[in-house]
Amino acid sequence: MENADLQGVFGVVPTPLKNSGEVDEAGLAHLVRHCRDSGLHAAVILGSNGEFPYFSFEEKARILRVAARAAEGGIPLVGCASAANTREAVALARVCLKEGYAAALGALLLYFQPEFEAVKAHFETLARESGLPIIFYYFPETTNLALAPDEIAEIAELPGIHGAKITVLNRPFIKRIVNLTRTQMWAVFAGSAFLLHDTLKVGGAGCICPLPVIAPKPCLEIFELMKRGKFNQARAAQDKFSGSLPILNGRDVPAAVNVPYLRATLMKPYAGPPERTVSAVAMVKEALRLLGHPITARVRAPQSQLTAPQAKLVKRTLKAQGWL
């Protein structure tokens, strides 16, 4: 997967669990095939919504293998190269390479704060020793790694780092990164489907998000409308899609309030990472379960399990969007 191929709507696949808390391999295989059959441009295995921090290395390697078998080469897979240390990140990327993944997504999880040169060295080593194209995963709310756009642009100059997933709900921040890395032909993805239109508009590559797994058609519609130059229609489709925000933020607020709030948030000047985010994985899984996918909403401890009010909110949101 070269830079020219790094574009589109990539679905982050949740990792289904049995009621016992063990990985549901049949459910995982089903979701991978669902992504393939829905026409998504790639499926991401063990992203944040795949709960990668909560599995052992052995579990992650098994999950990566099961997903690769299910894909049967019918959809490009992006696997996990995210870890708190360089050695494990490289080892995960090598599992991805062995299993035929197209690329690996790497976030650096921090306990102690390293100097920026050490951060660069981590990704330089990961790219050099993995044998796969690496997508830099920037999610400061969860990793504790906060970088300026100029620093992210330095990472773009490293050989083997082909693009980035920027999980920051801020259009000016993403636009700045796109502009700074344009000469490298870097593939800049929004970490949220709510920014798909805006990211494509400023020259980005697409989005990497769990919502395309829930609603592939609306996400693909936005992407195709933008590629065909039908910007007003794409904007309208994006606004309608933004009504699904409660599935990710858990706020029981009407779309008439939620959507304008989201638009204002996306457009305001960037003021640094907000407070640490709350997991939406259980709600994402519940949405998929309600849509008929054979999985549970269970998540790996110590994440909070789905509550009854959350389950009702997910169902109400799916119905309001016309997806259920």
Residue pairs with C-beta under 8 A, 6 or more apart in sequence:
1 76
1 102
1 103
1 133
1 162
2 133
2 162
3 162
3 163
3 185
3 186
3 187
5 76
5 102
6 103
6 133
6 135
6 162
6 163
6 187
6 189
6 205
7 41
7 187
7 205
7 206
8 40
8 41
8 42
8 205
8 206
8 223
9 40
9 41
9 193
9 196
9 206
9 207
9 212
9 216
9 219
9 220
9 223
10 40
10 41
10 42
10 43
10 44
10 78
10 189
10 206
10 207
10 208
10 209
10 212
11 35
11 38
11 40
11 42
11 43
11 44
11 209
11 210
11 212
11 213
11 216
12 44
12 47
12 48
12 49
12 50
12 208
12 209
12 210
12 212
12 213
13 28
13 31
13 32
13 35
13 43
13 44
13 45
13 47
13 49
13 50
13 67
13 210
13 213
14 31
14 49
14 50
14 51
14 210
14 213
14 281
14 284
14 285
14 288
14 295
15 23
15 28
15 46
15 50
15 51
15 55
15 63
15 300
16 23
16 24
16 27
16 28
16 31
16 285
16 295
16 296
17 23
17 24
17 296
17 298
17 299
17 300
18 24
18 296
18 298
19 296
19 298
21 298
21 300
21 301
23 55
23 59
23 62
23 63
23 66
24 295
24 296
25 62
25 66
26 294
27 293
27 294
27 295
27 296
28 63
28 66
28 67
28 70
29 66
29 67
29 69
29 70
30 70
30 293
30 294
30 295
31 213
31 288
31 293
31 295
32 43
32 45
32 67
32 70
32 71
32 75
32 77
33 70
33 71
34 213
34 293
35 43
35 75
35 212
35 213
35 216
36 43
36 71
36 72
36 74
36 75
38 216
38 217
38 220
39 216
39 220
40 75
40 212
40 213
40 216
40 219
40 220
41 76
41 206
42 75
42 76
42 77
42 78
42 102
43 67
43 71
43 75
43 76
43 77
43 78
43 213
44 50
44 77
44 78
44 79
44 105
44 208
45 63
45 64
45 67
45 77
45 78
45 79
45 80
45 101
46 52
46 55
46 60
46 63
46 64
46 79
46 80
46 82
47 80
47 105
47 137
47 208
47 210
48 107
48 139
48 142
48 167
49 210
49 280
49 281
49 284
50 63
50 80
51 281
51 299
51 300
51 303
52 60
52 80
52 82
53 82
53 109
54 299
54 300
54 301
54 303
55 63
55 300
57 88
57 91
57 92
60 80
60 92
60 95
61 92
61 95
64 79
64 80
64 92
64 95
64 96
64 99
64 101
65 95
65 99
67 77
67 79
68 77
68 99
68 100
68 101
71 77
73 100
76 101
76 102
76 103
77 96
77 99
77 100
77 101
77 102
78 101
78 102
78 103
78 104
78 105
78 135
78 208
79 92
79 93
79 95
79 96
79 99
79 101
79 103
79 104
79 105
80 92
80 96
80 104
80 105
81 89
81 90
81 92
81 93
81 96
81 104
81 105
81 106
81 126
81 130
81 132
81 134
82 89
82 92
82 105
82 106
82 107
82 108
82 109
82 137
83 89
83 92
83 108
83 109
84 108
84 109
84 110
84 111
86 121
86 122
86 125
86 126
89 106
89 108
89 122
89 126
90 125
90 126
90 129
90 130
92 104
93 104
93 106
93 126
93 129
93 130
93 131
93 132
93 134
94 129
94 130
94 131
96 103
96 104
96 130
96 132
97 104
97 130
97 131
97 132
101 132
102 132
102 133
103 132
103 133
103 134
103 135
103 162
104 126
104 130
104 132
104 133
104 134
104 135
105 134
105 135
105 137
105 165
105 208
106 123
106 126
106 134
106 135
106 136
106 137
107 137
107 138
107 139
107 142
107 143
107 145
108 119
108 122
108 123
108 143
108 145
109 142
109 143
109 144
109 145
110 143
110 144
110 145
111 144
113 144
114 122
116 147
116 151
116 154
119 145
119 147
119 155
120 154
120 155
120 158
123 134
123 136
123 155
123 158
123 161
124 158
124 159
124 160
126 134
126 160
127 134
127 158
127 159
127 160
127 161
128 159
128 160
130 160
133 160
133 162
133 163
134 160
134 161
134 162
135 161
135 162
135 163
135 164
135 165
135 187
135 189
135 208
136 152
136 155
136 156
136 161
136 163
136 164
136 165
137 164
137 165
137 167
138 145
138 147
138 152
138 164
138 165
138 166
138 167
138 168
138 191
139 165
139 167
139 191
140 146
140 147
140 168
140 273
141 167
141 273
141 274
141 275
141 276
141 277
142 276
142 277
146 272
146 273
147 155
149 173
149 176
149 177
149 180
150 180
152 164
152 166
152 177
152 180
152 181
153 177
153 180
153 181
155 161
155 164
156 164
156 180
156 181
156 184
156 186
157 184
162 186
162 187
163 186
163 187
163 188
163 189
163 205
164 177
164 181
164 186
164 187
164 188
164 189
165 189
165 190
165 191
165 208
166 173
166 174
166 177
166 188
166 189
166 190
166 191
167 190
167 191
167 192
168 174
168 191
168 270
168 273
169 192
169 194
169 195
169 262
169 265
169 266
170 265
170 266
170 268
170 270
171 195
171 198
171 199
171 202
171 266
171 267
172 267
172 269
172 270
173 270
174 188
174 190
174 195
174 198
174 199
174 202
174 204
175 202
177 188
178 186
178 188
178 199
178 202
178 203
178 204
179 202
179 203
181 188
182 203
187 204
187 205
188 199
188 203
188 204
188 205
189 199
189 204
189 205
189 206
189 207
189 208
190 196
190 198
190 199
190 204
190 206
190 207
190 208
190 209
191 207
191 208
191 209
192 207
192 209
192 211
192 248
193 207
193 209
193 211
193 212
193 219
193 222
193 241
194 238
194 241
194 242
194 245
194 262
194 266
195 207
195 266
196 206
196 207
196 219
196 222
196 223
196 226
196 238
197 222
197 226
197 234
197 235
197 237
197 238
198 238
198 266
199 205
199 206
199 207
200 206
200 223
200 226
200 227
200 234
201 226
201 231
206 223
207 219
209 219
210 248
210 280
210 284
211 219
211 241
211 244
211 247
211 248
211 284
212 219
212 220
213 284
213 288
214 244
214 247
214 284
214 287
214 288
214 291
214 323
215 241
215 244
215 321
215 323
218 237
218 240
218 241
218 321
219 241
221 237
222 234
222 237
222 238
222 241
225 231
225 233
225 234
225 237
226 234
239 259
239 263
240 321
241 321
242 255
242 258
242 259
242 262
242 263
243 255
243 258
243 259
243 317
243 320
243 321
244 317
244 318
244 321
244 323
245 251
245 255
245 258
245 259
245 262
246 252
246 253
246 258
246 313
246 314
246 317
247 280
247 283
247 284
247 287
247 314
247 317
247 318
248 280
248 283
248 284
249 280
250 278
250 280
250 283
250 310
250 313
251 258
252 309
252 313
253 261
255 320
279 299
279 303
279 304
281 299
281 303
282 297
282 298
282 299
282 303
282 304
282 305
282 306
282 310
283 297
283 306
283 310
283 313
283 314
285 295
285 296
285 297
285 298
285 299
285 306
286 297
286 306
286 310
286 311
286 314
287 314
287 317
287 318
288 295
289 295
289 296
289 297
290 314
290 315
290 318
290 324
291 318
291 323
291 324
297 305
297 306
297 311
298 305
298 306
299 305
299 306
315 324
318 324
